[in-house]
Amino acid sequence: MSRDPEPQRITAGLDEAGKGDYFGPLVVAAVCGRPSELAALGVADSKKLSDRRCALLSAQIYERFPVEVVAVGPEKYNELYAGLNNLNRLLAWAHARALENLLSRTHADTVLADQFADPRVLERALMERGARVHLLQAPRSESHPAVAAASVVARAEFVTRLAELEKRFDCELPKGAGPPVDQAGKELYRRGGVELLRHVAKLHFRTTQKIGVPASHRA
């Protein structure tokens, strides 16, 4: 099997944003189109682009190609993680739902996604429509235009929803992980306890322990 579908074949790309961010949602995007046409937009792995560039590219992608997004807000994320107790299974569920939604209204010859630690996790999560397509999973698949486009859409949606959470709860929610995130987490925990954190953060992260939340309150 070739890792890169032919430039003119209709390809659906899958990617996520927010997986490594303590604050904010997990967002999975699916984008469908000809790789040559997606590449012409100048899409790239969102980690190499500014938030502003992602927002501009995302708007163009929505205008020209079929797009589906599954956004799991922190409260729902914590609920799902408590039931699954496995990040890969949660990711596979979100990827599969985005793909199934996309395939319910458009066609793809090939689906390309970043490779899970166990590729069968995503394969098992797919339902009837997804099971009928040619699924390729490869490391660093963001180099392919379809996955890069999904990466851009997912990141733009993540940034938008993170800003909405900041406005809703009147707080600053730094991206990623590290000292600024730890400090913001401590302030939020002092302000509203674990119930406030549950609305803005992914509680299974080690950050929750670092900011002083007792183990009994992290689930």
C-alpha atoms as one frame of an Amber mdcrd trajectory, in Angstrom:
protein
   0.000   0.000   0.000   1.212   3.487  -0.814   1.131   5.932   2.054   0.112
   8.854  -0.158  -3.070   8.475  -2.215  -2.877   9.661  -5.812  -3.215  13.460
  -6.155  -6.571  13.256  -7.964  -8.221  10.580  -5.826 -10.824  11.833  -3.357
  -9.195  11.537   0.046 -10.596  12.090   3.536  -8.057  13.228   6.097  -8.483
  12.987   9.869  -6.634  14.848  12.596  -7.175  16.260  16.075  -6.298  19.259
  18.212  -6.313  19.676  21.967  -5.025  16.199  22.790  -1.984  17.599  24.585
  -3.670  20.707  25.994  -4.773  20.589  29.614  -7.380  23.268  29.048 -10.027
  23.231  26.368 -11.772  20.617  24.246 -10.590  17.711  22.178 -11.426  18.471
  18.548 -11.317  15.999  15.664 -11.812  17.171  12.087 -12.409  15.246   8.868
 -11.849  16.958   5.507 -12.515  15.435   2.094 -11.082  16.498  -1.256  -8.497
  15.943  -3.957  -5.006  16.226  -2.422  -3.834  18.434  -5.301  -6.642  20.946
  -4.657  -6.067  20.962  -0.906  -2.329  21.457  -1.412  -3.055  24.445  -3.650
  -4.524  26.257  -0.634  -1.170  26.058   1.125  -2.306  23.786   3.953   0.340
  22.464   6.340   0.533  20.777   9.713  -1.162  23.255  12.060   1.758  23.025
  14.504   3.807  24.907  11.887   1.211  27.672  11.438   0.037  30.589  13.551
  -3.461  30.560  15.017  -4.393  33.411  12.685  -3.182  31.511   9.624  -5.108
  28.417  10.739  -8.292  30.478  11.095  -7.920  31.939   7.595  -7.150  28.583
   5.996  -9.957  26.882   7.904 -12.496  29.353   6.517 -11.267  28.624   2.980
 -11.438  24.872   3.546 -15.030  25.130   4.789 -15.959  27.120   1.676 -14.530
  24.617  -0.797 -14.573  21.132   0.727 -16.799  18.853   2.824 -15.829  19.178
   6.494 -17.009  17.509   9.679 -15.918  18.371  13.213 -16.455  16.487  16.452
 -15.658  18.704  19.429 -15.672  17.141  22.892 -15.809  19.853  25.554 -13.934
  19.316  28.821 -17.013  18.310  30.833 -18.030  15.644  28.279 -14.398  14.651
  27.779 -13.999  13.955  31.498 -17.207  11.931  31.508 -16.108   9.833  28.515
 -12.602   9.330  29.857 -13.961   8.153  33.199 -15.924   5.467  31.342 -13.227
   4.427  28.856 -10.135   5.091  31.011  -8.090   5.078  27.802  -7.148   8.096
  25.682  -6.617   6.083  22.488 -10.123   4.643  22.682 -11.588   8.116  23.230
  -9.589   9.473  20.288 -10.668   6.587  18.070 -14.317   7.149  18.990 -14.085
  10.840  18.035 -12.185  10.088  14.801 -14.710   7.453  13.825 -17.704   9.726
  14.475 -16.187  12.559  12.417 -15.486  10.169   9.552 -18.916   8.541   9.681
 -20.579  11.967   9.632 -18.454  13.015   6.661 -19.160   9.840   4.696 -22.898
  10.221   5.294 -22.896  13.138   2.848 -19.888  12.676   0.561 -17.659  10.022
  -0.995 -14.010   9.236  -0.373 -11.813   6.719  -2.153  -9.297   6.656   0.676
  -9.156   7.738   4.326  -5.841   8.786   5.812  -5.188   9.238   9.537  -2.250
   9.449  11.874  -1.352   6.012  13.192  -2.607   5.042  16.638  -0.343   2.986
  18.891  -2.596   0.068  17.964  -4.129   0.672  14.484  -6.959  -1.738  15.292
  -8.381   0.711  17.839  -9.609   3.046  15.093 -10.642   0.188  12.807 -12.849
  -1.280  15.539 -14.460   2.103  16.240 -15.681   2.530  12.663 -19.262   1.663
  11.803 -20.728   0.522   8.476 -19.773   3.497   6.268 -16.270   3.778   7.642
 -15.669   0.043   7.388 -16.278   0.181   3.633 -13.540   2.703   2.808  -9.818
   2.143   2.300  -8.285   3.260   5.604  -4.573   4.094   5.762  -2.872   4.921
   9.042   0.679   6.251   8.938   3.042   8.087  11.315   3.426  11.825  10.685
   0.543  11.758   8.214   0.127  15.556   8.599   2.503  15.834   5.647  -0.384
  14.734   3.414  -2.634  17.629   2.261  -5.893  15.987   3.412  -4.602  15.369
   6.942  -2.940  18.793   7.019  -6.294  20.355   6.121  -7.989  18.418   8.930
  -5.214  19.539  11.278  -5.840  23.178  10.356  -9.614  22.931  10.824  -9.262
  21.128  14.149  -6.790  23.682  15.483  -8.891  26.648  14.434 -11.941  25.121
  16.137  -9.928  24.369  19.273  -8.679  27.956  19.531 -12.208  29.323  19.028
 -13.704  27.075  21.689 -10.889  27.755  24.139 -11.576  31.487  23.791 -15.272
  30.843  24.415 -14.410  29.002  27.649 -12.198  31.899  28.742 -15.053  34.322
  28.183 -17.642  32.081  29.823 -15.626  31.537  32.993 -13.800  34.899  32.977
 -10.328  33.399  33.134  -7.147  32.883  31.155  -6.590  29.359  29.836  -3.058
  28.935  28.459  -2.492  26.413  25.671  -0.442  23.249  26.068   1.089  22.246
  29.379   3.818  23.655  31.620   4.294  26.339  34.303   1.737  28.881  32.932
  -0.857  26.114  32.735   0.009  24.900  36.240  -0.378  28.411  37.643  -3.709
  28.977  35.891  -4.912  25.599  37.147  -3.997  26.455  40.743  -5.867  29.752
  40.537  -8.965  28.093  39.079  -8.860  25.353  41.707  -8.652  27.958  44.477
 -11.508  29.865  42.898 -13.977  27.085  42.178 -12.539  23.735  43.186 -12.600
  20.653  41.028 -16.090  21.465  39.749 -14.771  24.541  37.967 -11.780  22.616
  36.630 -14.135  19.950  35.295 -15.664  22.555  32.959 -12.369  23.791  31.506
  -9.699  21.086  31.904  -8.928  17.433  31.147  -8.733  16.039  34.648  -6.747
  12.878  33.916  -3.662  14.956  33.017  -0.832  14.911  35.542  -1.363  18.664
  35.869  -4.420  18.003  38.029  -2.234  16.233  40.570   0.444  18.915  40.374
  -1.999  21.686  41.257  -3.090  19.851  44.385  -6.378  18.138  43.531  -6.788
  15.002  45.702  -6.905  11.706  43.801 -10.441  11.050  45.027 -11.658  14.196
  43.244  -9.977  13.657  39.882 -12.403  11.134  38.390
